[in-house]
């Protein structure tokens, strides 16, 4: 309500605030219903409930295949990341040699090593990061490069 003179925010995790524009940090992941009740001098109130607010520690989408063949489709190994404050991607070949590394979330692997195309086959990734709770996390897996 634009004429409200007091507020009650319920963040759905047991925390509340009476500030008009509060900041709130969730300390665990989960699904939360956020509710704001605004009160006016006349004793009337309005409430609004935000749908479901979903807080994730970190979300990653890592493809399992890509095809750096210049056709404009899946030409780069693209990792999509949410809620990581720090990020490092490493790519290894079957011999365990680190053939690609970046700290830039927007830098994708193009299927090359030392400016040469790498062979078709299985490669391994390691993703290091720091989540919204300042915990270090590590994700590993494999991917298939086809041309």
Backbone as ProteinMPNN parsed JSONL, in Angstrom:
{"seq_chain_A": "XXXXXXXXXXXXXXXXXXXXXXXXXXXXXXXXXXXXXXXXXXXXXXXXXXXXXXXXXXXXXXXXXXXXXXXXXXXXXXXXXXXXXXXXXXXXXXXXXXXXXXXXXXXXXXXXXXXXXXXXXXXXXXXXXXXXXXXXXXXXXXXXXXX", "coords_chain_A": {"N_chain_A": [[0.848, -1.184, 0.0], [0.577, 2.209, -0.861], [0.214, 4.178, 1.033], [1.1, 3.181, 3.385], [2.402, 2.94, 6.712], [3.784, 1.218, 8.225], [5.43, -1.975, 8.104], [5.474, -5.513, 7.606], [7.499, -8.032, 6.902], [7.612, -11.391, 6.038], [9.821, -13.845, 5.583], [9.6, -16.526, 5.155], [11.338, -18.366, 6.159], [11.441, -18.341, 8.834], [12.428, -15.905, 9.512], [11.812, -12.412, 9.987], [11.048, -8.98, 9.085], [10.684, -5.503, 9.795], [11.264, -3.406, 8.22], [10.906, -1.065, 5.492], [12.149, -1.571, 3.032], [13.718, -4.171, 3.109], [16.787, -6.114, 3.275], [17.594, -9.462, 2.753], [19.251, -12.451, 3.542], [19.301, -15.758, 2.685], [20.11, -18.646, 4.545], [20.144, -21.252, 3.901], [19.442, -23.567, 1.251], [16.339, -23.976, -0.525], [12.693, -23.94, -0.721], [10.679, -21.158, -0.479], [8.027, -19.145, 0.821], [7.347, -15.82, 0.489], [6.007, -13.147, 2.28], [4.431, -10.01, 2.418], [3.056, -7.691, 4.57], [1.377, -4.693, 4.747], [0.716, -1.915, 6.771], [-1.578, 0.704, 7.59], [-2.265, 3.925, 9.168], [-5.003, 4.042, 9.709], [-5.681, 1.581, 10.568], [-6.122, -0.333, 8.677], [-4.975, -2.984, 6.524], [-2.902, -4.449, 4.008], [-1.996, -7.388, 2.297], [0.447, -9.202, 0.496], [1.508, -12.056, -1.204], [4.373, -13.484, -2.37], [4.882, -15.822, -4.965], [6.445, -18.903, -5.072], [9.612, -18.764, -3.823], [12.611, -19.868, -4.832], [15.572, -20.913, -3.565], [18.796, -21.713, -4.379], [21.769, -23.522, -3.61], [23.809, -23.66, -5.548], [23.566, -23.673, -9.033], [24.077, -25.571, -11.866], [24.447, -26.081, -15.327], [25.712, -28.452, -17.301], [26.755, -29.506, -20.336], [26.844, -32.796, -21.901], [27.911, -33.422, -24.288], [29.53, -31.969, -27.104], [30.11, -30.276, -30.248], [32.565, -29.093, -31.865], [32.658, -28.079, -34.761], [32.341, -25.99, -36.463], [29.799, -25.48, -37.5], [28.075, -23.784, -36.27], [26.398, -24.752, -34.32], [26.376, -25.874, -31.095], [29.165, -25.462, -30.926], [30.923, -24.791, -28.951], [31.974, -25.697, -25.646], [29.845, -25.02, -23.253], [29.311, -23.932, -20.064], [26.701, -23.343, -17.896], [26.081, -21.297, -15.202], [24.76, -20.585, -11.985], [24.627, -18.673, -9.015], [27.268, -18.985, -8.076], [30.038, -17.597, -6.571], [32.727, -17.597, -7.015], [34.653, -19.057, -9.644], [36.024, -21.698, -11.506], [37.042, -23.48, -14.296], [38.269, -26.514, -15.443], [39.637, -28.551, -17.984], [40.41, -31.845, -18.855], [42.368, -34.264, -20.662], [42.269, -37.777, -21.687], [44.648, -38.759, -20.703], [45.051, -37.36, -18.44], [46.071, -34.843, -18.675], [45.979, -31.38, -18.226], [44.208, -29.482, -20.358], [42.785, -27.202, -20.782], [41.858, -24.22, -19.114], [40.02, -21.903, -17.171], [39.046, -18.934, -15.423], [37.021, -17.368, -15.973], [33.67, -16.994, -16.196], [32.326, -16.6, -18.535], [33.916, -17.524, -20.546], [34.279, -20.008, -22.881], [35.094, -23.443, -23.678], [36.615, -24.272, -26.692], [37.257, -26.656, -27.83], [39.929, -26.983, -28.357], [43.517, -27.178, -27.987], [46.426, -25.516, -27.313], [45.985, -23.989, -29.616], [45.285, -25.918, -31.498], [43.002, -28.276, -32.91], [41.556, -30.666, -30.77], [41.488, -34.292, -30.543], [38.546, -36.254, -31.417], [36.58, -37.615, -28.799], [36.502, -38.675, -25.316], [36.49, -36.394, -22.643], [37.36, -34.771, -19.554], [35.933, -32.815, -16.983], [36.507, -30.431, -14.387], [34.988, -28.431, -12.069], [35.452, -25.769, -10.026], [34.239, -23.814, -7.331], [32.732, -21.178, -5.346], [30.058, -21.128, -3.23], [26.926, -19.4, -2.393], [27.008, -19.424, 0.331], [29.574, -19.128, 1.058], [30.986, -21.497, 0.87], [33.343, -23.766, -0.377], [33.003, -25.506, -3.402], [32.944, -28.408, -5.54], [32.637, -29.78, -8.714], [32.489, -32.543, -10.863], [32.92, -34.356, -13.944], [32.289, -36.012, -17.117], [32.68, -35.457, -20.655], [31.741, -35.696, -24.087], [33.424, -35.151, -27.037], [32.51, -34.512, -30.265], [32.759, -34.329, -33.837]], "CA_chain_A": [[0.0, 0.0, 0.0], [1.431, 3.396, -0.948], [0.019, 4.998, 2.227], [1.477, 2.393, 4.564], [3.404, 3.529, 7.592], [4.581, 0.144, 8.824], [5.52, -3.147, 7.246], [5.92, -6.773, 8.19], [7.956, -9.004, 5.915], [7.856, -12.763, 6.499], [10.639, -14.414, 4.521], [9.28, -17.937, 4.973], [12.362, -19.228, 6.763], [11.465, -18.01, 10.256], [12.93, -14.538, 9.675], [10.898, -11.326, 9.646], [11.614, -7.635, 9.124], [9.696, -4.424, 9.789], [11.776, -2.341, 7.359], [10.157, -0.885, 4.244], [12.908, -2.203, 1.946], [14.763, -4.961, 3.775], [17.65, -7.057, 2.564], [17.57, -10.726, 3.491], [20.09, -13.515, 3.006], [18.895, -17.096, 3.115], [21.288, -19.399, 4.965], [20.082, -22.602, 3.348], [18.664, -23.641, 0.031], [14.994, -24.494, -0.323], [11.545, -23.27, -1.331], [10.153, -20.259, 0.54], [6.945, -18.212, 0.489], [7.624, -14.513, 1.075], [4.754, -12.412, 2.45], [4.531, -8.637, 2.903], [1.83, -7.063, 5.059], [1.581, -3.254, 4.941], [-0.298, -1.365, 7.677], [-1.792, 2.155, 7.55], [-2.743, 4.488, 10.439], [-6.423, 3.798, 9.921], [-5.873, 0.212, 11.034], [-6.295, -1.291, 7.583], [-3.729, -3.605, 6.072], [-2.896, -5.209, 2.76], [-0.941, -8.4, 2.244], [0.739, -9.822, -0.79], [2.408, -13.197, -1.056], [5.124, -13.842, -3.558], [4.725, -17.257, -5.206], [7.485, -19.695, -4.434], [10.969, -18.297, -4.041], [13.471, -21.042, -4.719], [16.963, -20.536, -3.353], [19.681, -22.847, -4.628], [23.178, -23.319, -3.276], [24.415, -23.359, -6.836], [22.939, -24.423, -10.113], [24.957, -25.72, -13.014], [24.072, -26.922, -16.453], [26.938, -28.846, -17.988], [26.4, -30.456, -21.394], [27.694, -33.991, -21.924], [28.441, -33.555, -25.646], [29.545, -30.782, -27.954], [30.668, -30.588, -31.573], [33.24, -27.906, -32.399], [32.944, -28.338, -36.173], [32.135, -24.778, -37.242], [28.461, -25.365, -38.095], [27.29, -22.822, -35.51], [25.556, -25.445, -33.346], [27.175, -26.542, -30.052], [30.583, -25.394, -31.291], [31.717, -24.552, -27.751], [31.538, -26.332, -24.401], [29.309, -23.893, -22.495], [28.804, -24.25, -18.732], [25.807, -22.303, -17.388], [26.27, -21.295, -13.751], [24.037, -19.629, -11.146], [24.923, -18.643, -7.575], [28.659, -19.238, -7.695], [30.749, -16.329, -6.454], [34.023, -17.826, -7.655], [34.466, -20.078, -10.669], [37.183, -22.161, -12.265], [36.77, -24.658, -15.115], [39.447, -27.202, -15.972], [39.348, -29.671, -18.884], [41.516, -32.801, -18.92], [42.232, -35.345, -21.637], [42.264, -39.121, -21.083], [45.929, -38.989, -20.031], [45.104, -36.532, -17.237], [46.731, -33.571, -18.968], [45.09, -30.215, -18.207], [44.315, -28.873, -21.683], [42.065, -25.921, -20.799], [41.525, -23.708, -17.789], [39.565, -20.521, -17.145], [38.362, -18.406, -14.245], [36.01, -16.477, -16.538], [32.419, -17.73, -16.379], [31.859, -16.379, -19.904], [34.859, -18.113, -21.5], [33.912, -21.391, -23.175], [36.129, -24.244, -24.333], [36.329, -24.412, -28.118], [37.726, -27.952, -28.323], [41.306, -26.851, -28.826], [44.62, -27.112, -27.031], [47.555, -24.86, -27.982], [45.468, -23.562, -30.923], [45.058, -27.069, -32.382], [41.826, -29.077, -32.571], [41.843, -31.915, -30.055], [40.791, -35.413, -31.183], [37.234, -36.711, -30.967], [36.726, -38.543, -27.684], [36.006, -38.337, -23.985], [37.286, -35.457, -21.863], [36.879, -34.682, -18.176], [35.924, -31.452, -16.466], [36.442, -30.152, -12.956], [34.539, -27.06, -11.832], [35.597, -25.322, -8.648], [33.525, -22.571, -7.105], [32.344, -20.831, -3.984], [28.619, -20.884, -3.283], [26.445, -18.198, -1.701], [27.282, -19.572, 1.762], [31.036, -19.085, 1.147], [31.536, -22.849, 0.938], [33.979, -24.202, -1.61], [32.329, -26.652, -4.0], [33.663, -29.019, -6.658], [31.796, -30.614, -9.563], [33.306, -33.252, -11.845], [32.172, -35.179, -14.879], [32.927, -36.247, -18.41], [31.978, -34.96, -21.827], [32.167, -36.305, -25.345], [33.636, -34.217, -28.128], [32.305, -35.096, -31.594], [32.917, -33.295, -34.884]], "C_chain_A": [[0.886, 1.238, 0.0], [1.304, 4.305, 0.269], [0.416, 4.27, 3.509], [2.498, 3.143, 5.402], [4.166, 2.48, 8.388], [4.433, -1.121, 7.981], [5.912, -4.362, 8.075], [6.23, -7.735, 7.049], [8.151, -10.339, 6.614], [8.567, -13.467, 5.355], [10.449, -15.916, 4.337], [10.289, -18.902, 5.552], [12.471, -18.975, 8.268], [11.959, -16.608, 10.538], [11.859, -13.539, 9.261], [11.66, -10.008, 9.673], [10.465, -6.639, 9.13], [10.188, -3.229, 8.969], [10.926, -2.246, 6.092], [10.829, -1.624, 3.089], [14.043, -3.044, 2.529], [15.626, -5.736, 2.79], [17.671, -8.316, 3.407], [18.45, -11.738, 2.781], [19.608, -14.838, 3.574], [20.144, -17.894, 3.445], [21.234, -20.852, 4.527], [19.257, -22.564, 2.079], [17.291, -24.209, 0.349], [13.949, -23.663, -1.034], [10.847, -22.452, -0.241], [9.01, -19.416, -0.011], [7.233, -16.913, 1.23], [6.315, -13.732, 1.113], [5.056, -11.026, 3.008], [3.146, -8.185, 3.341], [2.16, -5.605, 5.356], [0.41, -2.711, 5.751], [-0.363, 0.151, 7.521], [-2.349, 2.607, 8.897], [-4.19, 4.137, 10.747], [-6.702, 2.379, 10.398], [-6.087, -0.791, 9.92], [-4.94, -1.829, 7.149], [-3.966, -4.309, 4.747], [-1.75, -6.195, 2.825], [-0.772, -8.883, 0.82], [1.728, -10.943, -0.536], [3.066, -13.469, -2.398], [4.962, -15.338, -3.732], [5.734, -18.071, -4.431], [8.835, -19.114, -4.819], [11.87, -19.493, -3.816], [14.914, -20.567, -4.654], [17.811, -21.792, -3.514], [21.078, -22.51, -4.14], [23.928, -22.891, -4.528], [23.7, -24.203, -7.864], [23.889, -24.422, -11.296], [24.237, -26.494, -14.097], [25.349, -27.185, -17.217], [26.548, -29.846, -19.068], [27.316, -31.672, -21.356], [28.309, -34.225, -23.295], [28.521, -32.176, -26.28], [30.327, -31.098, -29.215], [31.307, -29.348, -32.193], [33.662, -28.102, -33.861], [32.64, -27.143, -37.064], [30.765, -24.628, -37.869], [27.554, -24.396, -37.339], [26.376, -23.439, -34.469], [26.451, -26.203, -32.373], [28.668, -26.565, -30.38], [31.498, -25.171, -30.095], [31.119, -25.313, -26.58], [31.154, -25.207, -23.455], [28.744, -24.398, -21.169], [27.95, -23.067, -18.277], [25.79, -22.4, -15.867], [25.398, -20.226, -13.104], [24.522, -19.77, -9.707], [26.311, -19.158, -7.204], [29.385, -17.906, -7.696], [32.155, -16.419, -7.037], [33.841, -18.998, -8.593], [35.804, -20.418, -11.301], [36.771, -23.432, -12.994], [38.092, -25.21, -15.618], [38.967, -28.357, -16.846], [40.607, -30.526, -18.969], [41.265, -33.808, -20.037], [42.329, -36.688, -20.917], [43.565, -39.447, -20.354], [46.069, -38.15, -18.764], [45.791, -35.2, -17.432], [45.692, -32.446, -18.964], [45.267, -29.475, -19.528], [43.551, -27.557, -21.808], [41.751, -25.524, -19.369], [41.066, -22.263, -17.921], [38.948, -20.201, -15.79], [37.201, -17.501, -14.67], [34.759, -17.278, -16.872], [31.887, -17.61, -17.808], [32.81, -16.939, -20.961], [34.548, -19.598, -21.655], [35.069, -22.118, -23.838], [35.705, -24.506, -25.769], [36.815, -25.738, -28.699], [39.129, -27.907, -28.888], [42.276, -26.899, -27.652], [45.827, -26.594, -27.792], [47.202, -24.531, -29.437], [45.311, -24.685, -31.941], [43.786, -27.785, -31.946], [42.263, -30.334, -31.841], [41.048, -33.041, -30.717], [39.387, -35.636, -30.613], [37.454, -37.667, -29.806], [36.135, -38.018, -26.4], [37.008, -37.435, -23.278], [36.623, -35.314, -20.496], [36.952, -33.237, -17.715], [35.918, -31.469, -14.941], [36.042, -28.686, -12.844], [34.673, -26.787, -10.338], [34.813, -24.022, -8.502], [33.34, -22.31, -5.632], [30.874, -20.444, -4.043], [28.229, -19.665, -2.449], [26.641, -18.255, -0.196], [28.781, -19.556, 2.052], [31.651, -20.458, 1.365], [32.154, -23.182, -0.414], [33.296, -25.467, -2.105], [33.138, -27.137, -5.198], [32.696, -29.935, -7.396], [32.687, -31.261, -10.612], [32.408, -34.058, -12.773], [32.947, -35.36, -16.167], [32.06, -35.675, -19.521], [32.545, -35.641, -23.057], [32.274, -35.218, -26.395], [33.442, -34.988, -29.43], [32.479, -33.982, -32.618], [31.941, -33.519, -36.015]], "O_chain_A": [[1.843, 1.315, 0.771], [2.19, 5.122, 0.52], [0.084, 4.723, 4.605], [3.34, 3.876, 4.884], [5.084, 2.809, 9.138], [3.455, -1.305, 7.256], [6.586, -4.252, 9.099], [5.337, -8.187, 6.333], [8.787, -10.406, 7.667], [7.991, -13.666, 4.285], [11.069, -16.516, 3.459], [10.123, -20.117, 5.451], [13.462, -19.344, 8.898], [11.918, -16.158, 11.683], [11.099, -13.773, 8.32], [12.765, -9.922, 10.209], [9.408, -6.889, 8.55], [9.588, -2.156, 9.022], [10.306, -3.224, 5.673], [10.151, -2.234, 2.261], [15.208, -2.655, 2.444], [15.247, -5.974, 1.644], [17.756, -8.249, 4.633], [18.398, -11.865, 1.557], [19.518, -15.013, 4.789], [21.132, -17.833, 2.713], [22.18, -21.605, 4.759], [18.472, -21.641, 1.86], [17.106, -24.853, 1.381], [14.27, -22.794, -1.845], [10.469, -22.992, 0.798], [9.029, -19.02, -1.177], [7.349, -16.904, 2.455], [5.598, -13.658, 0.114], [5.836, -10.881, 3.95], [2.181, -8.283, 2.583], [3.087, -5.306, 6.108], [-0.747, -3.01, 5.458], [0.663, 0.808, 7.343], [-2.843, 1.792, 9.677], [-4.559, 3.956, 11.907], [-7.86, 2.02, 10.61], [-6.221, -1.985, 10.186], [-3.901, -1.21, 7.379], [-5.084, -4.707, 4.42], [-0.673, -5.888, 3.337], [-1.729, -8.96, 0.049], [2.667, -10.797, 0.246], [2.401, -13.657, -3.416], [4.91, -16.064, -2.74], [5.843, -17.913, -3.215], [9.156, -18.991, -6.001], [11.888, -20.066, -2.727], [15.41, -19.907, -5.567], [17.567, -22.807, -2.862], [21.523, -21.366, -4.237], [24.602, -21.861, -4.536], [23.279, -25.325, -7.58], [24.433, -23.384, -11.672], [23.507, -27.445, -13.819], [25.991, -26.262, -17.718], [26.058, -30.93, -18.751], [28.432, -31.597, -20.842], [29.136, -35.122, -23.458], [27.679, -31.316, -26.022], [31.103, -32.053, -29.26], [30.662, -28.634, -32.961], [34.843, -28.268, -34.166], [32.677, -27.261, -38.289], [30.569, -23.737, -38.695], [26.398, -24.204, -37.717], [25.645, -22.715, -33.793], [27.206, -27.083, -32.787], [29.349, -27.562, -30.141], [32.713, -25.339, -30.204], [29.911, -25.544, -26.526], [32.019, -24.518, -22.915], [27.808, -25.197, -21.152], [28.413, -21.927, -18.273], [25.515, -23.463, -15.311], [25.302, -19.104, -13.602], [24.794, -20.879, -9.246], [26.495, -19.711, -6.119], [29.361, -17.173, -8.684], [32.705, -15.419, -7.499], [32.974, -19.843, -8.373], [36.611, -19.536, -11.593], [36.22, -24.351, -12.389], [38.927, -24.477, -16.148], [38.013, -29.054, -16.5], [41.716, -30.016, -19.13], [40.123, -34.163, -20.329], [42.455, -36.738, -19.694], [43.585, -40.317, -19.483], [47.095, -38.22, -18.087], [46.067, -34.496, -16.461], [44.654, -32.548, -19.618], [46.328, -28.913, -19.798], [43.657, -26.873, -22.826], [41.426, -26.36, -18.527], [41.643, -21.488, -18.684], [38.406, -21.071, -15.108], [36.495, -16.943, -13.831], [34.793, -18.147, -17.743], [31.081, -18.435, -18.24], [32.529, -16.835, -22.155], [34.554, -20.348, -20.679], [35.92, -21.5, -24.478], [34.572, -24.912, -26.027], [36.791, -25.93, -29.914], [39.482, -28.682, -29.777], [41.905, -26.691, -26.497], [46.212, -27.17, -28.81], [47.99, -24.757, -30.354], [45.215, -24.416, -33.138], [43.515, -27.893, -30.75], [43.224, -30.992, -32.242], [40.044, -32.779, -31.381], [39.089, -35.254, -29.481], [38.406, -38.446, -29.818], [35.373, -37.051, -26.39], [38.215, -37.678, -23.31], [35.466, -35.692, -20.313], [37.91, -32.524, -18.015], [35.399, -32.386, -14.305], [36.668, -27.81, -13.441], [34.088, -27.479, -9.505], [34.734, -23.227, -9.438], [33.736, -23.108, -4.783], [30.484, -19.554, -4.799], [29.082, -18.988, -1.877], [26.463, -17.248, 0.488], [29.213, -19.919, 3.146], [32.714, -20.576, 1.974], [31.565, -22.917, -1.462], [33.041, -26.389, -1.33], [33.911, -26.384, -5.791], [32.021, -30.762, -6.784], [33.549, -30.597, -11.188], [31.277, -34.396, -12.425], [34.093, -34.929, -16.297], [30.864, -35.441, -19.343], [33.686, -36.103, -23.06], [31.332, -34.458, -26.618], [34.117, -35.988, -29.675], [32.353, -32.806, -32.278], [31.927, -32.754, -36.979]]}, "name": "protein", "num_of_chains": 1, "seq": "XXXXXXXXXXXXXXXXXXXXXXXXXXXXXXXXXXXXXXXXXXXXXXXXXXXXXXXXXXXXXXXXXXXXXXXXXXXXXXXXXXXXXXXXXXXXXXXXXXXXXXXXXXXXXXXXXXXXXXXXXXXXXXXXXXXXXXXXXXXXXXXXXXX"}
